[in-house]
């Protein structure tokens, strides 16, 4: 049992070392591809994988938030139109055209709200034929310190790096 645990720990350690090297190279390369010699030390690393299922959940969450905002905005418009209609109906100089316009806008707002409520979340087909467990990316939350020798300065940063599914390339930062 302890041999299996040691093998798993050694494997995780090797993968983390690989990620550490890839991230270090990425940080030390400028936009033009020129390597700078920074004294960089990785202080901590935490990895998280992102699968197709995770991507769908994130898209659904974002879509639901946008849907909620759109419905709230349309409900505010509906409330405003109702207030204007009420004012127009009790006004001494009520205008038939304005009353009809407010009534039409109220109907349109109600239709928009109903159609927004019918919007369904992202379907599994969003990623094509990929299996739900297919790896999309590896997220590495990394805390590191940099010493810049020529500037006699140092700083500590925490960033999230997005690695390719195979973990061999940094795709960017979040």
LINHU-V147856 format. One record per residue. N is the residue number from 1. D_LAST is the distance of its C-alpha to the last C-alpha in whole Angstrom. Layout:
n=N d_last=D_LAST
n=N d_last=D_LAST
This chain:
n=1 d_last=39
n=2 d_last=38
n=3 d_last=37
n=4 d_last=35
n=5 d_last=33
n=6 d_last=33
n=7 d_last=32
n=8 d_last=29
n=9 d_last=28
n=10 d_last=28
n=11 d_last=26
n=12 d_last=23
n=13 d_last=24
n=14 d_last=24
n=15 d_last=21
n=16 d_last=19
n=17 d_last=21
n=18 d_last=20
n=19 d_last=16
n=20 d_last=17
n=21 d_last=19
n=22 d_last=16
n=23 d_last=13
n=24 d_last=16
n=25 d_last=17
n=26 d_last=14
n=27 d_last=14
n=28 d_last=17
n=29 d_last=17
n=30 d_last=17
n=31 d_last=17
n=32 d_last=20
n=33 d_last=20
n=34 d_last=22
n=35 d_last=22
n=36 d_last=22
n=37 d_last=24
n=38 d_last=22
n=39 d_last=23
n=40 d_last=20
n=41 d_last=20
n=42 d_last=18
n=43 d_last=19
n=44 d_last=17
n=45 d_last=15
n=46 d_last=14
n=47 d_last=14
n=48 d_last=13
n=49 d_last=14
n=50 d_last=13
n=51 d_last=17
n=52 d_last=18
n=53 d_last=19
n=54 d_last=16
n=55 d_last=15
n=56 d_last=18
n=57 d_last=18
n=58 d_last=15
n=59 d_last=16
n=60 d_last=19
n=61 d_last=18
n=62 d_last=16
n=63 d_last=20
n=64 d_last=22
n=65 d_last=20
n=66 d_last=21
n=67 d_last=24
n=68 d_last=25
n=69 d_last=24
n=70 d_last=26
n=71 d_last=29
n=72 d_last=29
n=73 d_last=29
n=74 d_last=32
n=75 d_last=34
n=76 d_last=34
n=77 d_last=35
n=78 d_last=38
n=79 d_last=39
n=80 d_last=39
n=81 d_last=42
n=82 d_last=44
n=83 d_last=44
n=84 d_last=45
n=85 d_last=48
n=86 d_last=49
n=87 d_last=50
n=88 d_last=51
n=89 d_last=54
n=90 d_last=55
n=91 d_last=55
n=92 d_last=59
n=93 d_last=58
n=94 d_last=56
n=95 d_last=55
n=96 d_last=55
n=97 d_last=53
n=98 d_last=50
n=99 d_last=51
n=100 d_last=50
n=101 d_last=47
n=102 d_last=46
n=103 d_last=47
n=104 d_last=45
n=105 d_last=42
n=106 d_last=42
n=107 d_last=43
n=108 d_last=40
n=109 d_last=37
n=110 d_last=39
n=111 d_last=38
n=112 d_last=35
n=113 d_last=34
n=114 d_last=36
n=115 d_last=34
n=116 d_last=30
n=117 d_last=31
n=118 d_last=32
n=119 d_last=29
n=120 d_last=28
n=121 d_last=24
n=122 d_last=23
n=123 d_last=25
n=124 d_last=24
n=125 d_last=25
n=126 d_last=22
n=127 d_last=21
n=128 d_last=25
n=129 d_last=27
n=130 d_last=24
n=131 d_last=25
n=132 d_last=23
n=133 d_last=22
n=134 d_last=21
n=135 d_last=18
n=136 d_last=15
n=137 d_last=12
n=138 d_last=12
n=139 d_last=9
n=140 d_last=10
n=141 d_last=10
n=142 d_last=11
n=143 d_last=14
n=144 d_last=16
n=145 d_last=18
n=146 d_last=19
n=147 d_last=23
n=148 d_last=24
n=149 d_last=27
n=150 d_last=29
n=151 d_last=27
n=152 d_last=28
n=153 d_last=25
n=154 d_last=22
n=155 d_last=19
n=156 d_last=17
n=157 d_last=13
n=158 d_last=11
n=159 d_last=7
n=160 d_last=5
n=161 d_last=6
n=162 d_last=7
n=163 d_last=11
n=164 d_last=14
n=165 d_last=16
n=166 d_last=18
n=167 d_last=16
n=168 d_last=17
n=169 d_last=15
n=170 d_last=11
n=171 d_last=10
n=172 d_last=7
n=173 d_last=4
n=174 d_last=0
